Amino acid sequence: MTKPIRIALTKGRLEKDTVALFEKLGFDCTQLHNKGRKLILQVPDANLEVVLAKAADVITYVEHGVCDLGVVGKDTIMEHGGSFFEITDLGFGRCRFALCGPEGRDFYGGYAVKTIASKYPGVTRRFFAGKGMDIQIVKIEGSVELAPLLGLSDAIVDIVETGSTLRENGLEVYEDVAPISARVIVNTASIKLRKQEIEGLIARIEAVL
């Protein structure tokens, strides 16, 4: 048997959704369900080896060729970039980047330089550069909603799913920035060296989406 195709999955919700997708394909996911603390797991009937990692590390492992494929959110791809092929939108993990701030404010009014808080400075910078706006960015690691409430920023750029956290804290969406969902990424060498196997797997995945 040829060596398994190694695929890095983003731990958490995307991991669960990908395992459900594998089961739709009829793969034996016993090891993935009984993983304990293991980080590298086998899907023997599909000749797959699954690596569980944090989102940004999925990109790193695929980029450096230690994993052939990865499943990662478009948010991570947009923030970190990298040299790989993004080949399939899996359609799950749907949400969006949005510009949000205190309810009822005219965000675009006035000429003062705005301060924006975000966990995603790269996405934020590009969004406002596209509008020709000068901004200051404050990087926040935790609950970014706190920044405008404490007067640290005029607005935030964050991931919004239902908007309930915003509403509960007196914030609203001013503008959508970009849609997000889970994507399959492929190492640039793997797509050439293992073209047939990878294209076969992707075709099976796309057939059940």
Protein Blocks (a to p, Z undefined) as FASTA:
>chain_A
ZZdddddddehjklmmmmmmmmmnopafklmmmnojafbdcdfknopacddddfklmmmm
mmnopafbdcddfklmmmngpadddfbdghiaiacddddddehiafkgcjbdcddddfbl
mlmmmmmmmnopacdddddfblmklmmmnopambdcdddfklmmmmmnopacfbdfbdcd
ddddddfklmmmmmmmmmmmmmmmmmmZZ
